[in-house]
Amino acid sequence: MECEVYQNMMIRVFSEIMKDKFFRRYLVISFLISLVFFILYLVLNNYIMEKISTSYFDKQASSIAEIIDKMPDNKDIIIGCIMNPDDNYKSEGKKILSNYGYEGEYLKQYNIDNINSLYKKYMCILAIIILFFNVLVLFIIFMVMKYTIKNLEIFYKKIEKIFNFSDDINSINEYKSENMNLEEHYNEGIMCRINMISDKANRNMRIHMLKINQEKENIKALVTDISHQLKTPLSNLKLYNTILIDEELNETERKDFLYTERQVIDKLDSLISSLINISRLEAGMINIKTARAELNNCLCRAIASIKTSAAKRNIDIINQLDKKYILDIDVKWTEEVIFNILDNAVKYSGNDKKVIISANETVNYVILDINDEGLGINKTEMNKIFKRFYRSSDKRIQKENGCGVGLYLARKIMNIQNGNIIVSSNSMSGSKFSIYFQKKGE
């Protein structure tokens, strides 16, 4: 088992080396150096063996010449015995040499004297080759360490910049420029993957920091808006309360002030309720859960909720939906969206008008259209009406109760459900609010 783990680890290491251009280059260089060293060793060894053989042959030639000179009649026998000795006489030959003192230390000295000079040359050349080989190996190790340390320093600085993130434009451009250079340099292998991971960490950190900064700005803007929206009705309540306490009023005047005070309280209650919904929605405390549901049911409940207000103004709400639409929606919040748009249609349409509701569909969306016969919306205010707490400067609109959060909430809820709200308007014929529901999962 351990052998298999070790084998897998070696395969993985080798695979990573082969993926990296730098390591691959030096691996090839190391292999070539080792091959050259091996070839030199074989050449040197062959050279020494030839020298030893030549020296040995020269010794034999000298011996043959000397013996033949002293015994010329036995020339053939002498040459045959020396050049092709019979191993059967080996033991007897050793005994004869021993009788003449040629044994032990003499034999060692005899061999050393014969090969000593060749051996010294051999060792000297081999030492030079080994030294040269070691120098090359140390150089390769040095280059690899230099490459690795340099890259680690680059990635350290890169990671340091990630944690010292700044959303300053110059800082971001500088980082992008450096990153492009790194991507050109590291286009494969382990360094490429480390670079990609650090890029991913940087992107996540930047997104996280931008979200935090955006949330801070949103909270700041929300607190400012809340303070502004609450200040006026609270001041009015204080004023009415002071008048009721301090002034001597008859019963009719007192009732008028109490009625006005109740209207302010109702407006304040509606505003606080809307502020709570906005705060919870933007803080992510409201969890919009979509499920398969019938759009017609949401529409009918929203119409029922607004029917009393519509009846006071003699406004006829006409539902022209002739088909059931089953969609992935959050029933509660979708009903809130439709109600907010119907509420605006009723408030700003005047008396004896109609609000017509129809639907059509495209490949990807079901579109619920709410047409009113109201005041219409100026083109310059088309996009502004969906901003938080925005109310038109038109005096006819200002006289109606409202705090400018209904449409903001409606679009926010639809965006979370992957939908949208689009408005088109004509000052002569009212407005049309188109609610887009995605047909996902249909």
N, C-alpha and C positions, 0 to 999 in steps of 0.2 A: 504493500500500500504506500509506504514512504517512498519507495523507488518510483512508483507511478507519479506521485505528487511532484517529486524532484524532476522527473522527466518532463512533466507538463510545464513546470516552472521554467525549465531550460528552453523548451520549445517557445514559450511565450516571450522570454527575454530575447531569444534569437529573432523572433518575429518582429519585436519592437525595434531591434537594431537595424534589421533589414528595411524597415519603413522609414527610418531617419536617414536623410541624405548624407549628413556629416558622418554619422557612425558607419554607414555603409561604405563611404569612401575610405575611412581609416581601417576598416576591416579588410578591405581589398589590399590596401597598402601593407598591412601587417602580414597578410597571407603571402604577398609577393616577396617581402623581406625574408620570411621564414623559408620560402621556396629557394631563394637565392642562397641563403645560409646553408641549406641542406645540399644544394648542388656544389657549393664551394667545398663543403666537408667531403663529399664523395670524390671530387677532383683531387683534393689534397691527399686523401687517404690512398687513392689509386697511385698518385705520384710517389708517395713514400714507399708503398709496396713494390713499385717498379725499381726504386733506388735500392731497396733491401735485396731484391732478387738479383739486380746487377752486381751489387757488392758481393753477394754470396757466390755468384757465377765467376766473378773475378778471382775470388779466393780459390775456387776449385781449379780454374785454369792455371793459376800459379803453381798449385800443388802438382797437377798433372805434368806440367813442363819440367818441374824440378825432379820428379821421380823418373820420368822418361830419360832425362839427361844422365841420370845415374844408372838406370837399367834399360838401355835402349832395346834389348832383345825382347822385352815383355810389354811392348808399347800397347798392343791391342787389349791385352788383359788389364793393364793399368787403367786405360781410358774407360773400359767397360765397367770395372769395379767402382770407379769414382763417380761416373755419370749415371750408372744404373745399379746402385748397390742392392745387394740381396739382404732383406730384413732378417733372414735366418742367422746371419752372422752378427746381428746387433749386440746380443748379450756377450758373445765371445769378444767382440771388439771393445766393449766397455771394460771387460776384465783386463785386456791387454793394456788399454790406456791407463787404467787404474794402477797397473803395475809400474807404469812410468810416471805416476803422479798427476795425471790429467783427470781430476775429479773435483767435486765440491766447489769451493770458492773459486778455483781456477776457471771452471766452466762458466760461472756467473760473470766473472771479469772478462772472460773471452767473448761472451755475448754482448756485454756492454761496450767493450772496445769496438766491436763491429758495427753496432747501430747507434752509438752515442751521438755522433755528429748529426746523423739523420733525424734522430729523435728530438734533438734540440731544435733543429730547423722546423720540424713538424709542430712541436709545442709552441714555438714562437709565432708561427703563422696562424695556428689555431687560436692562440690567445688574442691576437690582433682581430681576427674575425669575430670572436665572441665579444670582445670589447666594443667593436663597431656595432654589432647586433644589439647589445645592451643599451648603447647610446641611442640607437634608433627607437628601441622599445620605450626608453625613458622619455624620448621626445614625443612619441605618440601618446603616452600616458599624460604628459604635460599638456599637450594640445587638447586632449579629451577633457581633462580637468579644467583647463582654461575655458573651453567651450561651455562646459556644464555650469561653472561658476558664473560666467558672463550671463548665461541664460537665466540662472536663478536670480541674479541681481536685477535683470530686466523685469522678470515676473514679480519680484518683490516690490519694485517701484510701481509696477502696474497695479498690484493689489493694494499698495499703500495709497495710490491715487483713488482707488475705488472707495476706500474707507474714509479718505479725506475729500469725499465728493463735494463738488461745487457746481451749482447750476449756472454759473457764470458762462456766457457765450464763448469767451476766449478760452476758458478752461476746457469746455466741451470740444471746441474745434481743435485745440492742441491734442486732446486725447484721441480724437478721431484720426488725426494725422499720424500720430505715433502708432495707433492700432493698424492703420493701412500698411505702414512699413513692416510691422510684425507679421501681418498676414502674407505679405510678399515673401518674407524671409522664411516663415514656418508654414509650408504648404503641405506637409506630410509628416507622419510619424507621431511619436509621443509628445513632442514639443507643440505640434499643431493642435493636439487634443487639449493640452494644458492651456494653450492660448484661447481655444474655443470656450473652455470652461470658465476662464477668467473673464472673457467677453460676456458670457451669459451672466456671471455674477455681477459684472458691472451694469449690464442692462437692467437686471432685477433690482439692483441697488438704486439706480437712477429712477426707475419707475416707482419704487417704494418711496424715495425721497420726494419725488414730484407729487405723488399722491398725498403725502403728509403735508407738503406745502399747500397743495390745493385744498385739503381739508381745513387747514388753518385759515386760509383765506375765506373759505365757505362759512366757517364758524364765525369769523370776524364780521363778515357781511350779514350773516343771519342775526347776530346779536344787535348790530346796528339797525337792521330793518325792524326787529322786534321792538327795540327801544323807541324807534320813530312811530311805529304803528300803535303802541300802547299809550304813548305820551298824550296824544290828543283826547281820546275818550276818557282817560283817567282825569285829565285836567277839567273836562266838561263835567264829569261826575262830582268832582270837588266843588266846582262852581255852583252847580244845581243844589248840592247838599248844603252849601253855605247860605244860599238864598232861602232855602226852605227853613233853615234854623234861625237865621238872623232877621229876615224880612217879615214884616207883618202882611200876610197875604190872605185874601179871601178864599173861600173854598174852591171856587172855579179856577183861580190862578194856581192854587196849590195842586189841584188835579192835573192841570196842564203841565206843570213842572214835573210831577210824578210820572205822567205819561211819557214826557220827553226823556226823563231819567231811565225809564224802563226800556225805551228804544236804544239808548246808549248802552245799557247793560246787555241787552240782547245782541247788539253789534259786538260788544266786547267779548261776550260768551262765544259767539261765532268765530271771532278773530282768534281767541285763545285756542279753541278747538282746532282751527286750521293750522295755527302755529305748532301745536303739539304733533299733528299729523306730518307737517313738513319736517320738524326736528327728528321725529322717529324715522321718517323715510330716508332722510339724508344721513342719519347715523347708522342706517342699516338695521334698525330695531324692528322695522316692519318687514316681515317675511312674506313676500308675494308667492303663493303656491298655486301653480296652474294645474288644472285638471280638465278632463273632457266635460263640457257643460254646454247647455243650449243658450245661445246669445239672446234669443227671443224672450226667455224668462227674465234675464237681467234687465232687458229693455222695459218689459211690462212693470217690474217692480220700481224702476226709476220713474216711469210715467205716473205710477200710483203715488209716489212720494211728492211729486211736484203738482199733482192735480188740483189741490186746494188753492195754491198760489195762482195757478193758471185760471181757475174759475173766478177768482176775485177780479181779474182783468178781462174776463170773457174771452180767453185765448183758447182756441181749439187745437189740441195736440192730436195729429192724425198719424197713426201707425200703418204704413203701407207694406210692411214686411209680409210677403206671401210664401216664404220658404223658411224651413228650419235650418239654422246654421249651428252645427256642433263644432266647437272650437276648444283649444287648450287655453283656458283663461282662469283668472282668479275671480270667482263670482262676486265676492264682496266688493273688491276694489274696482272691478269693471263697472259694477252698478254705480259706484261713486263717480267714476269718470262720466258716464252718461248723464247722471243727475246734475253734475256741475255744469255741463254744457246746456242742458235743458233749463236749468235755473237762470243762466245768463240770457237764454233766448226769451224766457218769460219776462225777466226784469227789464230788458231793453227793447221789447217789441211794442210797447204801448198797448192800449185796449183794443178789443175786437179784432184780433189778428189770428193768424194760423201758424202752427209749427208742424212741418211735414217731415216725417221720418221714413227714409227708404234705404234700400241696400242693393249693392251689386258686388260682383266678385271678379277678380283677375286670376291669373295662374297661381299667384302666391298669397293673395290677400282677399279677405272679405272686407268691404268698405261700407261702413254705416254712415249715411249722410243725414245731417240734421239741418234743415232749412228753416230760417225764420223770416219774418217780414218786419224786422226791427230797424234800428237806426243805421245799421251798416258800420263798417270800420274803414277809417282812412287808410290809404295805402302805406303811408309812412309809419303806421302803427301796427301793421300786419304781424311783424315779428316781435314787437314789444309786448303784445298782449299776453304772451306766454312767459314773460319774466315775472319773477317773484315780486308781489306787492305792487305790480304796475296797474295804474288806472288811467284811463283816457282823460285828457284835459277838457273834453267836451262837457259843457255844463249840464246837458240832458242826462249824461251818464253819471256825473258827479252827484246829482241829486238823489240817485238810487243808493240804497245801502249795499255796501260791498267792501272787501278789503284787498282784492286783487290777487288772491291765491288759488281760486278755483281752477282756472285754466292751467296755471303752473303745475298744480298737483295732478291734473288730468293727463297732461303730456308726460310728466315724470313717470306716472304709473304705466302708461302705454309703452314708453321707452323700455321700461324694465321687462315688459311682456313681449319685447321685440316688435312692437307696433309703433304707431305715430298718430299725430293729429295735425291735419292741414286745414287752413282756413282760406276761403275765398269770399269776397264781399263786394257789394255794390251799394252805394249810399241811397240808391233809388229803390232797391228791391231786397234789402236785408243781407244776411250772411249765411254762408253754408260751411258747417264744420264737418269734415270728413275724418272719421275714426278708422284707422287701418288695423285690422286684426290679422296676424300671420296665420296661415293655414297649416302650420307645422303639425305633423302627426295625424293629419286628416286621412 
